[in-house]
Amino acid sequence: MLAKELVAASTEPLILSLLAKGESYGYALIQEVKRRSGDKIEWTDGMLYPVLHRMEDNGWIKSRWVEVENGRKRKYYSIKKDGHHALKEKREQWAVIAAVLRGLWKEKYV
Amino acid sequence: MFNLNEKIADWRRQMLAAGIKTPVPLDELEGHLRDDVEQQMRSGLSAQQAFEAAVQGIGQAALLESEFDKVGRMKQAQTRAKHAILTLAGIPNHYLNTPMITSPSNIEPGWATYLKATASLVPAVFLWAISVMFVMPKLQQICSSAAGVGDASFWKVTHFNFGIMSLFQAYGILIAGAIILLLILLEWRSRNWPRYRRAAVGIGAFLLNSVILISIFMMVVTAMVVAPALLHHPK
């Protein structure tokens, strides 16, 4: 399992990256992250929704209710233009951190 | 016998009691709970076991509420900051809390809108009438004596300004009549007009005020430019 702080810091870039692939809903996002991380990132189910709402307030993502089976409704999220800009920024920031760490660790083993 | 719907209804009540606001977050959380229960039942758990695991996964009501509350507080703080900036800028932002196109319940009466627009136009129209009657003829006379002084673009702007003033002088009553007729027609025939009236009349009054004040300002500039030239002008 990853450290709580690292999971928290990576939540927004992960959500934006997943939604950049297509619209999705809370439960599916949690399952997708869990699967892609080999069960190493496990978001607390209920904690995801306040983050999604905050991102919606920021204008990065938008939501719509879709009727699924048995008359049930599900809230789907999709990325907006501002979300793509935010994702680009976050990618650059994470790339800097990854490059610095990669460089440092490479030096250590040379 | 375990009844999933009853259990979910109980869970909703607990969430409501903890302060999770209905309908949006709670409906969304219920959707999540049902998805999780279905998934766990597919992997072999009983309905009761699946429900208990899903409730545990979603977290305690109080904890969830505090997380949602954080988002709500941030939103409130942003709104307050926006209102403070608008107030400092002198913009009456209580209108901006609701859409500019007002809902039927808070539409301003027509007489109030027209009275306010007229009151805001009175000083500028009075100044314009004085300028057109007493100042402009004299200024035009001075300008004709000082013709040839200054550059061509200055005279272009001056003549354009005189043209606008003369246009209003010649056709002012006709233009005002046409506007009043249009407003009467809108009041009489358009069902949507009351919703847009306040914004449209306000913008119209603002534009008219601006045109008049800019014209008067241009006359002052013209007088300041041509007056020194007249001092050296042969009589």
Interface residues (C-beta under 8 A of the other chain):
Chain A: Y25 G26 Y27 Q31 T44 D45 G46 M47 Y49 P50 H53 R54 D57 R72 K73 R74 K75
Chain B: V24 P25 D27 E28 L29 G31 H32 R34 D35 D36 Q39 G57 I58 G59 L63 L64 E67 F68 K70 V71 M74 K75
